[in-house]
Amino acid sequence: MGSGTVLFLFNDVVFNLGDPERAAIETGAPLTAADLRALSPGRCIKLVREAIWMDPDIARNSPHKARFLAALIGWKGDEANAMLALRPSGAKGPEHVQVRIASVGLAVMIQLKGLQDHNMMSARAANDAVWLHAPQRLRA
């Protein structure tokens, strides 16, 4: 991994973002760079909730969209490089989508990327490596 490379875990998919700001701007159509720069972290979380509400498995079904959302959170999320976003059964709308954000060590991210590269990545592996250890206060 080169310097400046950011690995970002979105649910159980690891994205290599490079520079999160640049990745968000390059994939953020129809939003302009100025629109993206004006987004607050709270608005970015709202976009994640809306996307997960529409497609709970967006990280796998629409990797281009998921990479954009990961880049936004990585850019606006103060050292965040992992996000767990789930639509609970019985949820009535996007506001019920649960989102957790974390900052995970590079060694763990490289390990998870290696599992993904060898088709061995699973939700269980991501959960065991990241979310079992993340404090509850990291919920958005």
C-alpha positions as CSV (number, residue, x, y, z in Angstrom):
1,M,0.0,0.0,0.0
2,G,1.4,3.4,-0.9
3,S,1.4,6.4,1.4
4,G,-1.9,8.3,1.1
5,T,-3.8,5.1,0.4
6,V,-6.9,4.8,2.5
7,L,-8.6,1.4,2.8
8,F,-12.3,1.8,3.9
9,L,-14.5,-1.0,5.2
10,F,-18.2,-0.6,4.2
11,N,-20.1,-3.4,5.9
12,D,-18.2,-6.4,4.6
13,V,-16.5,-4.8,1.5
14,V,-13.1,-3.1,1.6
15,F,-12.6,-0.2,-0.8
16,N,-9.2,1.2,-1.7
17,L,-10.1,4.9,-1.9
18,G,-6.7,6.5,-2.4
19,D,-7.5,10.0,-1.2
20,P,-11.1,10.0,0.1
21,E,-11.8,13.7,-0.9
22,R,-10.6,13.0,-4.5
23,A,-12.5,9.7,-4.7
24,A,-15.7,11.4,-3.6
25,I,-15.4,14.3,-6.0
26,E,-14.5,12.0,-8.9
27,T,-17.5,9.7,-8.3
28,G,-20.0,12.1,-6.9
29,A,-22.0,13.0,-10.0
30,P,-24.5,14.6,-10.1
31,L,-23.1,16.7,-7.2
32,T,-20.4,19.2,-8.0
33,A,-17.2,19.5,-6.1
34,A,-18.5,22.6,-4.4
35,D,-21.7,20.8,-3.4
36,L,-19.7,17.9,-1.9
37,R,-17.4,20.3,0.0
38,A,-20.5,22.0,1.5
39,L,-21.9,18.7,2.9
40,S,-21.8,18.3,6.6
41,P,-20.9,14.9,8.2
42,G,-24.5,14.6,9.4
43,R,-25.8,15.1,5.8
44,C,-23.3,12.4,4.6
45,I,-24.7,10.0,7.2
46,K,-28.2,10.8,6.0
47,L,-27.1,9.9,2.4
48,V,-25.8,6.6,3.7
49,R,-29.1,5.9,5.5
50,E,-31.1,6.7,2.4
51,A,-28.9,4.4,0.3
52,I,-29.1,1.5,2.7
53,W,-32.9,2.0,3.0
54,M,-33.1,1.6,-0.8
55,D,-30.5,-1.3,-1.0
56,P,-29.4,-2.9,2.2
57,D,-26.6,-4.7,0.3
58,I,-25.4,-1.7,-1.7
59,A,-21.7,-2.4,-0.9
60,R,-22.0,-5.6,-3.0
61,N,-24.9,-4.7,-5.4
62,S,-23.6,-1.2,-6.4
63,P,-19.9,-0.9,-5.6
64,H,-19.6,2.4,-7.5
65,K,-22.3,4.0,-5.3
66,A,-20.9,2.3,-2.2
67,R,-17.4,3.6,-2.9
68,F,-18.7,7.1,-3.2
69,L,-20.5,6.8,0.2
70,A,-17.3,5.3,1.7
71,A,-15.3,8.1,0.3
72,L,-17.7,10.7,1.7
73,I,-17.5,9.3,5.2
74,G,-13.7,8.8,4.9
75,W,-13.4,12.4,3.9
76,K,-15.8,14.0,6.3
77,G,-15.6,11.5,9.1
78,D,-12.5,12.6,11.0
79,E,-10.2,9.6,10.5
80,A,-13.1,7.2,9.9
81,N,-12.2,4.2,7.7
82,A,-14.9,1.7,8.6
83,M,-18.7,1.9,8.5
84,L,-21.4,-0.6,9.4
85,A,-24.8,0.4,8.0
86,L,-27.8,-1.9,8.5
87,R,-31.5,-1.7,7.8
88,P,-33.2,-3.6,10.7
89,S,-36.2,-5.8,9.9
90,G,-39.3,-3.8,10.7
91,A,-37.6,-0.4,9.8
92,K,-40.2,2.1,8.7
93,G,-37.8,4.5,6.8
94,P,-34.3,5.6,6.3
95,E,-34.2,7.2,9.8
96,H,-34.3,3.7,11.3
97,V,-31.1,2.6,9.4
98,Q,-28.4,2.0,12.0
99,V,-24.9,3.4,11.2
100,R,-21.7,2.8,13.1
101,I,-18.4,4.5,12.2
102,A,-14.9,3.5,13.4
103,S,-11.2,4.2,12.9
104,V,-9.5,0.9,12.4
105,G,-5.7,0.2,12.4
106,L,-4.0,-0.3,9.1
107,A,-2.8,-3.8,9.9
108,V,-6.5,-4.9,10.4
109,M,-7.5,-3.2,7.2
110,I,-4.7,-4.9,5.2
111,Q,-5.7,-8.2,6.7
112,L,-9.4,-7.7,5.7
113,K,-8.4,-6.6,2.2
114,G,-6.3,-9.7,1.9
115,L,-9.3,-11.9,2.8
116,Q,-11.3,-10.0,0.2
117,D,-8.7,-10.5,-2.4
118,H,-8.7,-14.2,-1.8
119,N,-12.6,-14.4,-1.8
120,M,-12.5,-15.3,1.9
121,M,-14.1,-12.1,3.2
122,S,-17.4,-12.4,5.2
123,A,-19.6,-10.3,7.4
124,R,-18.4,-12.5,10.3
125,A,-14.7,-11.7,9.5
126,A,-15.5,-7.9,9.4
127,N,-17.6,-8.1,12.6
128,D,-14.9,-10.1,14.4
129,A,-12.1,-7.8,13.3
130,V,-13.8,-4.5,13.8
131,W,-17.2,-4.3,15.3
132,L,-16.8,-6.5,18.3
133,H,-14.1,-4.1,19.5
134,A,-15.6,-0.8,18.5
135,P,-17.1,1.2,21.4
136,Q,-20.9,1.7,21.2
137,R,-20.4,5.5,21.3
138,L,-19.3,5.3,17.7
139,R,-22.8,5.1,16.4
140,A,-24.0,7.8,14.1
